[in-house]
Amino acid sequence: MYGVLVACLVMRSVFIVTWVYPWLRALCYTSLGIFMLGFLLWNIDNIFCDSLRTSRQMLPPGVGVVTQFHAWWHIFTGLGSYLHILLSMQIRSTYLKYRPKVKFLCGVWPTLHIEPQKTS
C-alpha cells in the first residue's frame, strides 16, 4: 500500500511540475532522484545482504560503516521526503498567491520562507 501511495504522489507531482508550475521541476526531480537512490541502495542491501556482511568484516571499520546501505536508505529517503514536503509547501503557497522563496541555511540546507501576499 505504501508503494501505491508513493506512486500516486509521484505522478501527481510530475503532472504539476510539467503542466502547472514548470519552474519547480528541478526541486521535484531532485527529491524524486534522492528518494529513488535510497530505494536502490535498500534493494541492493536486501539482495546482497550476506555477501555485503561478509565483505564488511574484511574491510577497515570506517569503510565498513559506509557500506551499510540500509542506513543510507533511511538518510536518502528522509532527505527526498523532506525536499518533497518543501516542494508541496511551495506549490500550495504559490497557489494561494503567497510569495515563497527557498533559502539555504549555512549555504547547504534548503528551507522555505513564505512572504505575505502583496496588499493593493
TORKOL-4160 file (C-alpha; in steps of 0.2 Angstrom, whole numbers, padded with zeros to 4 digits, m for minus):
120
<pt num="1" X="0000" Y="0000" Z="0000"/>
<pt num="2" X="0014" Y="0012" Z="0004"/>
<pt num="3" X="0022" Y="0009" Z="m0013"/>
<pt num="4" X="0005" Y="0013" Z="m0021"/>
<pt num="5" X="0003" Y="0030" Z="m0011"/>
<pt num="6" X="0021" Y="0035" Z="m0016"/>
<pt num="7" X="0017" Y="0031" Z="m0034"/>
<pt num="8" X="0002" Y="0042" Z="m0034"/>
<pt num="9" X="0011" Y="0056" Z="m0026"/>
<pt num="10" X="0025" Y="0055" Z="m0039"/>
<pt num="11" X="0013" Y="0055" Z="m0053"/>
<pt num="12" X="0003" Y="0070" Z="m0046"/>
<pt num="13" X="0020" Y="0080" Z="m0043"/>
<pt num="14" X="0026" Y="0076" Z="m0060"/>
<pt num="15" X="0010" Y="0082" Z="m0068"/>
<pt num="16" X="0010" Y="0098" Z="m0058"/>
<pt num="17" X="0028" Y="0102" Z="m0062"/>
<pt num="18" X="0025" Y="0098" Z="m0080"/>
<pt num="19" X="0009" Y="0107" Z="m0083"/>
<pt num="20" X="0006" Y="0120" Z="m0069"/>
<pt num="21" X="0022" Y="0126" Z="m0061"/>
<pt num="22" X="0037" Y="0120" Z="m0073"/>
<pt num="23" X="0049" Y="0131" Z="m0064"/>
<pt num="24" X="0048" Y="0119" Z="m0050"/>
<pt num="25" X="0055" Y="0104" Z="m0060"/>
<pt num="26" X="0072" Y="0104" Z="m0053"/>
<pt num="27" X="0066" Y="0103" Z="m0035"/>
<pt num="28" X="0054" Y="0089" Z="m0039"/>
<pt num="29" X="0066" Y="0079" Z="m0049"/>
<pt num="30" X="0080" Y="0081" Z="m0036"/>
<pt num="31" X="0068" Y="0075" Z="m0022"/>
<pt num="32" X="0062" Y="0060" Z="m0033"/>
<pt num="33" X="0080" Y="0056" Z="m0038"/>
<pt num="34" X="0087" Y="0056" Z="m0020"/>
<pt num="35" X="0072" Y="0046" Z="m0014"/>
<pt num="36" X="0075" Y="0033" Z="m0028"/>
<pt num="37" X="0093" Y="0032" Z="m0024"/>
<pt num="38" X="0089" Y="0027" Z="m0006"/>
<pt num="39" X="0077" Y="0014" Z="m0013"/>
<pt num="40" X="0090" Y="0007" Z="m0024"/>
<pt num="41" X="0103" Y="0006" Z="m0010"/>
<pt num="42" X="0090" Y="m0003" Z="0001"/>
<pt num="43" X="0086" Y="m0016" Z="m0013"/>
<pt num="44" X="0105" Y="m0019" Z="m0015"/>
<pt num="45" X="0106" Y="m0022" Z="0003"/>
<pt num="46" X="0092" Y="m0034" Z="0003"/>
<pt num="47" X="0098" Y="m0044" Z="m0012"/>
<pt num="48" X="0116" Y="m0044" Z="m0007"/>
<pt num="49" X="0115" Y="m0044" Z="0012"/>
<pt num="50" X="0125" Y="m0060" Z="0015"/>
<pt num="51" X="0139" Y="m0055" Z="0003"/>
<pt num="52" X="0140" Y="m0037" Z="0010"/>
<pt num="53" X="0140" Y="m0043" Z="0028"/>
<pt num="54" X="0155" Y="m0055" Z="0023"/>
<pt num="55" X="0165" Y="m0041" Z="0014"/>
<pt num="56" X="0161" Y="m0029" Z="0028"/>
<pt num="57" X="0171" Y="m0040" Z="0040"/>
<pt num="58" X="0186" Y="m0039" Z="0029"/>
<pt num="59" X="0186" Y="m0020" Z="0027"/>
<pt num="60" X="0193" Y="m0007" Z="0039"/>
<pt num="61" X="0180" Y="m0001" Z="0052"/>
<pt num="62" X="0177" Y="0016" Z="0043"/>
<pt num="63" X="0174" Y="0008" Z="0026"/>
<pt num="64" X="0163" Y="m0005" Z="0033"/>
<pt num="65" X="0151" Y="0009" Z="0040"/>
<pt num="66" X="0149" Y="0017" Z="0023"/>
<pt num="67" X="0143" Y="0000" Z="0016"/>
<pt num="68" X="0128" Y="0000" Z="0027"/>
<pt num="69" X="0116" Y="0003" Z="0013"/>
<pt num="70" X="0100" Y="0001" Z="0024"/>
<pt num="71" X="0106" Y="0016" Z="0034"/>
<pt num="72" X="0109" Y="0026" Z="0018"/>
<pt num="73" X="0091" Y="0021" Z="0013"/>
<pt num="74" X="0085" Y="0030" Z="0029"/>
<pt num="75" X="0096" Y="0045" Z="0025"/>
<pt num="76" X="0091" Y="0047" Z="0007"/>
<pt num="77" X="0073" Y="0043" Z="0008"/>
<pt num="78" X="0072" Y="0055" Z="0023"/>
<pt num="79" X="0080" Y="0069" Z="0013"/>
<pt num="80" X="0070" Y="0065" Z="m0003"/>
<pt num="81" X="0054" Y="0066" Z="0008"/>
<pt num="82" X="0060" Y="0082" Z="0016"/>
<pt num="83" X="0063" Y="0090" Z="m0001"/>
<pt num="84" X="0046" Y="0084" Z="m0007"/>
<pt num="85" X="0037" Y="0092" Z="0008"/>
<pt num="86" X="0047" Y="0108" Z="0003"/>
<pt num="87" X="0040" Y="0106" Z="m0015"/>
<pt num="88" X="0022" Y="0103" Z="m0009"/>
<pt num="89" X="0023" Y="0118" Z="0003"/>
<pt num="90" X="0030" Y="0129" Z="m0012"/>
<pt num="91" X="0016" Y="0123" Z="m0023"/>
<pt num="92" X="0002" Y="0126" Z="m0010"/>
<pt num="93" X="0009" Y="0144" Z="m0005"/>
<pt num="94" X="0011" Y="0149" Z="m0024"/>
<pt num="95" X="m0007" Y="0143" Z="m0027"/>
<pt num="96" X="m0013" Y="0154" Z="m0013"/>
<pt num="97" X="m0004" Y="0169" Z="m0020"/>
<pt num="98" X="0010" Y="0170" Z="m0007"/>
<pt num="99" X="0027" Y="0173" Z="m0012"/>
<pt num="100" X="0038" Y="0158" Z="m0007"/>
<pt num="101" X="0057" Y="0158" Z="m0008"/>
<pt num="102" X="0069" Y="0144" Z="m0005"/>
<pt num="103" X="0083" Y="0150" Z="0006"/>
<pt num="104" X="0098" Y="0139" Z="0012"/>
<pt num="105" X="0104" Y="0138" Z="0030"/>
<pt num="106" X="0123" Y="0138" Z="0030"/>
<pt num="107" X="0123" Y="0138" Z="0011"/>
<pt num="108" X="0118" Y="0120" Z="0012"/>
<pt num="109" X="0101" Y="0115" Z="0019"/>
<pt num="110" X="0085" Y="0122" Z="0009"/>
<pt num="111" X="0071" Y="0130" Z="0019"/>
<pt num="112" X="0056" Y="0139" Z="0013"/>
<pt num="113" X="0052" Y="0156" Z="0018"/>
<pt num="114" X="0034" Y="0162" Z="0014"/>
<pt num="115" X="0032" Y="0181" Z="0012"/>
<pt num="116" X="0014" Y="0188" Z="0014"/>
<pt num="117" X="0003" Y="0192" Z="0000"/>
<pt num="118" X="0006" Y="0210" Z="m0008"/>
<pt num="119" X="m0008" Y="0222" Z="m0002"/>
<pt num="120" X="m0016" Y="0233" Z="m0015"/>
